[in-house]
Amino acid sequence: MFLNWQQMKDSFTLDQIRRFSLAVVVIGIVVGISGAVRTGSIILSLGASAFVLARYSQLKIKRNIELILPIMICIMLFGLALSLPNAR
């Protein structure tokens, strides 16, 4: 019933994952602009982290800073979104 990581990786190409995550980022931006800042920030941080992971796995020369720094920014955005006082 549940797919493991290898089956999911085989069923979706990295370009499809990148395109989907970019669409999620755009949806997060639109939701944030329309007034739901907390929800938009959470969607944006999840989409951006998926994009970073997909792009990092495509790199030939992998440096840790190219993964850690963007993921930490996404985590901080997620934490900031949860700590917003008035979520409208």
N, C-alpha and C positions, 0 to 999 in steps of 0.2 A: 504494500500500500504506500509506504513512504519511500521516497527516492533518497539514496545516499548521495554524497557529494560527487562521486565519480559519474554516476548516472546523470545527475543534473548537468555536470560539466560537458558530458557527451551530447546531451540533448539540446543545449544552447551554445552557440558560438560566442566567443568573447566580443565580437563586434555587435551581436544582437544584445548582449548584456549591456554594453556601453551605450547603445542607442536607447535602450529602455531606461537606463539610469539617467541619461540626459533628459528624456521626456519627463521622468519623475522630478528632476531638478526644476524644469520649466513649470511643471504643475505646482511645485512648492513655492516658486516665485510668484506665480499668479495668485495662489491662495493667500500668500502673505500680503501682496499688494491690495487684495480685495478686502482685507480687514482682519482676517484670522491669522495674526502674526505668530502665535504659538504653534498652531497646526502647520502653517507654512514653513516655519523654521525646522520643525521636526521632519517634515517630508523632505525638505531641502538637504538636511544633514544626512538622512538615510540614502537619498539618491546620490549625493556627492561621495559618500563613503563606498557605495557599490561601484561608482565610476572609477574611483582611485584604485580599488582592488582589482578591477578588470584591466585597467591600464597597466598597473604594476606587474601583473602576471604576463603581459605581452612584452615587457622590456627584456632585451637580451642581457644587458649589464644591470644587475639589480643592486642598488644601493639602499641601505635601510632608511636613510633620511627621506628618500622619495616616497616611502610608504608611511613612516611614523609621523612626520610633520603634518601631512594632509589629514590623516586619520585623527590625530590629536585635535586639529582644528574642528573637524566634524563632531568629535565628542564634546568639545567645549561649546559649540553651537547648540548641540542637543541639550546639554546641561543648562545653558542660558535660557533656552526656550522653556524648559521645565520650571525655571525659577522666576519667570516673568510674573509680576504681581496681578495684573488685570488681563486675563486672556479673553479678548473680544475679537 
